[in-house]
Amino acid sequence: MSLDMLTSAAIVPASEVLSKIIEEIFETVRAAREVIIEKESFAELSSYLERIVPVLRELIKKNIQGSESLNNVTQILSREIKAAKEQILDCSKRNKFYLLVNCRKIVKGLQDTTREITRALSIIPLASLDLSSSIIEDVNTLCDDMLKVEFKAAVAEERALERIESGIQERKGDRSYANDLLVLIAQAVGTPTNRSALKKEFDEFKKEIEDARVRKDQAEAIQMDQIIALLGRADAVSSIEEKEKKYYIKRNSLGNQPLEPLQSFYCPITRDVMIDPVETSSGQTFERSAIQKWLDDKNTTCPLTKIPLHGEILRPNITLRKSIEEWKDRNTMITIGSMKAKLSSSDEQEVLSCLGQLQDLCEERDLHREWVALENYIPVLVSFLSGSNSQMRSRALVILRLLAMDNDDNKERVAEVENAIESIVKSLARRIGEGKLAVALLLELSKNNMVRDRIGKVQGCILLLVTILNSENTQAARDAKDLLEILSFDDQNVVQMAKVNYFKPLLQRISSGSNISKMIMATALADMELTDHSKAALFDDGVLKPLLQLVSHGNAEVAATIMNLAISATLPVASETPLAFLESDDDIFRLFSLVRLTGPGVQQSILRAFHAICQPPSAIDMRAKLRQCDAVQILVPLCEQNPTIRASAVKLFFCLTMDGSADTLAEHVDQRCLGTLLRIVKTSDDEEEKTAAMGIISNLPKDHTQITQWLLDAGALGIIVTFLTDGMHNGGSMNHLVENASGALCRFTLSTNPEWQKRAAEAGIIPVLIQLLASGTALAKKHAAISLAQFSDSSFKLSRPVEKRRRFLCFSTPPEPGCPVHLGVCSMEESFCLVEANAVEPLVRVLGDADFGASEAALMALSTLIDGERLQNGSKVLSEAGGIAAIIKLLSNPSIDLQEKALHVLERVFRLPEYKQKYGASAQMPLVDITQRGTGTMKPLAARILAHLNVLYEQSSFF
């Protein structure tokens, strides 16, 4: 007997009715586990139903006979449990989209059911039934909980409903809106978002709506029709044939001539067709921006009727807006349909104009792009790609990309045109502008798997993409990289990439691919004839990564092999290509940490290997990564170990100071460390170790006052002077040590600290520096010139005024002669004057040095002689030493920086008439050449000098 029959039969015992209700509860709870929407809400309802069961069982135990109140309880419970079960079954088998649209109705039903069950429990005569206090308490608690509960649709479902309602209200007709909305709905109900799954759910949704019509649920059918119309614009719900049929039915009904806009379409203020018409309180409609400006200008009446406007409330005139949009769409559809014939014109300008108009339409709306595709423009556009007109090809590429954007149908349409992909690939080899457009189009097309498969198979495609990777056009290079990554899905494509020196995908396969893929890649790599450059690229991309995996599993022998391989692989190409031996910080740390964990033999091997890797100037990345993994912090204490380990640690430490942040290095260098380094310089028998220790001191931050003071306190200045003096006498065997010592000296000659300068001068360093200008290496000359420039920066302040001779004292001591530059009493030891030190001519000779750095430093030192008011006097000294002629020669130097600095000096010198006359002719041709070939900053500077020489007028466009 059913529950309905039991509850309606007065003679049936109450216990039997209650037992049947319990049975229905369990069936309902089981069914609730299968719902496909509002799972949390149904689970909560199930928990309440399960809490009712103990109460009903207690009533059965009491063998309570039927009463009117108990009959009411059983009738309500049976009715509501039946309703809940029916709703649960509906939510387990009906279409997911349909259920989402009705989710608010579903949760309302749950809320109503819960309230009714609460009412039923509340009328049980608990006090008169002799029930236990715990049961009574449970019933009261359950009623409270069920009264408080509020069932709500899930957040994702509410978001989807709001987008549906917004789309219907605003009459959204865009394909992109429909595509996004369809995916949003699918995600909310847990449906896959691929095309076939979306179409299946949409078709089932439409069938549900047809069933609603059969049930004559007209209100629901109207609402569902609106939703169907909104989602019907999505790509997934219609085949190409269905879209074409629907389009041409509408297209053929429009006629061939565009219609003029109705008078109501015009804004009374702007006299233009409105885009966003809004209605004011006067009942008149205007373009929103126009009436808003009217109101912002403090106008309070209607522009047409002069009726006072109440507030600034502007109501969108949705009906008029829709009419305007429909008029625009009609005319646009007619225009698109009529333009294709013009693309066959023999007049190239007419064709270009037509393509430009077509591009504009495609950029306006995705709906226009759909119409263009449906009008079968794609084959016509593809045909332009094989033509000779580059402008037509470029515009065709742009339009094809617009059509392919976010549209799988159009991607496939393009690929289906004969030789379309091949024609696009050919454009990759043309001028960079066209190549950029072609790679952007291919990248968009590759987002469709079918088209992607065809792109990689086109002859020459991968080679051209790899070539574009090195393009100056960053966007083209980025697109090429992204496209190569997409094409690397296929092993054969990856092999082709490796054959044209793009190894990254191959190395990824070797490292983490399947076993079959690893074998294919390894075989291909073995068959390739690799150049030194290719080998360098392989190392840079991490060819040793698989071996490093073995290291991570504790194979120490393999670790030694890797280190030996690193040394042998680094040296042959060190001067050409930076080799990234280790890719990740983890790999570097894993290997370098062995220095802490192993004995001296392994320590020595690892330190020497890392030194070999880091030593080439090109190993910037490796040095940076070692610094990042706290290698300096590990090396500092090793500098105090036994001489063998110490030497390797100091040499590697020196490598790490060659570049990067000097301040970061300074964090780990304290007074004790500096003392250790100076002790090594003084006592070590290893010349390379001494050179490295001095190099560390040279590379520490020059403006770090504390470090400089520690060095002074430790006697570093005297040590440096000694090595510079001895080094010049011992010749080439100490060149590197002299270079580093001269670099270390630069910190003591900074013009910001005259006291340090004074101590350096008193140590007799200036004559040594001048001697270095004549006999040192290029780097030593550079350092010497920098120190002399820093000394000279202080000369003007330190030069003593010449004492004036007193009147009538005929027999007084004659005054000291003044410096020709500083016009005071100068000396080498006290004012560090370059003139008094006889340093000008040696510096002039260094200007002609083949090393740009040395020449630039010498120029910097000489330019201090003409600073400020010293221009006239300093120029005279420079001229007498042959300096101006030497600086003019720098205008033809290959170094752009050196040319520019020479221009700045000459611009000041040639303000003086006597030097214009004396040197102007020799400077003219190099200056003219710079105005034609120089950089953007150099051209106006050279032109200004030519104006000084009266070759150009001041009003010249060069300025």
Summary of the structure (lengths in Angstrom):
residues: 959
radius of gyration: 43.7
end to end distance: 104.6
largest distance: 152.9
contacts: 3080
relative contact order: 0.02
helix: 70%
strand: 2%
